[in-house]
Amino acid sequence: MTAVPENPSEKELETRSVDPSDGVPPSAARRVLDVAGALTGLILLSIPLFLLYLLVRLSSSGPGVFKQTRVGQGGRPFTMFKFRTMRQGVGGLTVTANCDPRLTKVGKLMREWSLDELPQLVNVLRGDMTLVGPRPETYDLAVHYDAHCRWIFDHRPGLTGVSEVRFRDFDVLPPGEEVDLVNYIERIVPARVQVDAVYLADPSMGATLRALWDTVRHILGFTIPPLEVTAHGTVTERSPHQPADAQRPAEEPGSAA
């Protein structure tokens, strides 16, 4: 049997290790907000969290909570928690869309409402994550980041962030274009990093609270105008597009969990 050659464009992507450093921690005020917010959320949502856990366990085989190593502050690894949304033992792309067949019915619904991310309140309480920051990346994708985007790993990753509600993947990927490693690394990542930089340039309490409020409105279905950062560094709001599937790192690269 003749082996199928790898995608030449994917082979050309450089792979670099993620070198650890002390990184940039959130301010003392933001840390107080993190602890207060995480504790409040875990207490108020304790029963819904338990019910979601049972729903995941009963809907498909596998654990209710999925654990994965992600890139933390300063490029240091940490274990991120989330409710499992994908079937176990099914191979696929490293990044997933909401239409991905690996998603369970319950998992797809949970992703639409961002309910699968709620266990990360534990990560916030532990200090692995902060309430607002860049979303944590997987190491198998992080090693492909261009040098100009790697500064994002200095910062503590967030439960939510500006790019989570103010950036749409389909702003850089036309409808129907394949979601592959090259498109993710060369087109989606640089645009998303630029949007996150808007907050990280001045992560004040005011900006943090605005990002949290935008997240709540986004989850409730309100339209949040996406941000566009031009080549000159100017930040503008774009007219909202029609809803489209968002790409996210797969729970387990090469297989679903």
Buried (B, 14 or more C-beta within 10 A) or exposed (E): EEEEEEEEEEEEBEEEEBEBEEBBBBBEEBBEBBBEBBEEBBEEBEEEBEEBBEBBBEBBEBEBBBBBEBBBBBBBEBEBBBBBBBBBEEEBBBBBBBEBEBBBEBBBBBBEEBBBBBBBBBBBBBBBBBBBBBBBBBBBBBBBBBEEBBEBBBBBBBBBBBBBBBBBBBBBBEEEEEBBBBBBBBBBBBBBBBBBBBBBEEBEEEBBEBBBEBBEEBBEEEEBEBBBBEEEEEBEEEEEEEEBBBBBBBBBBEBBB
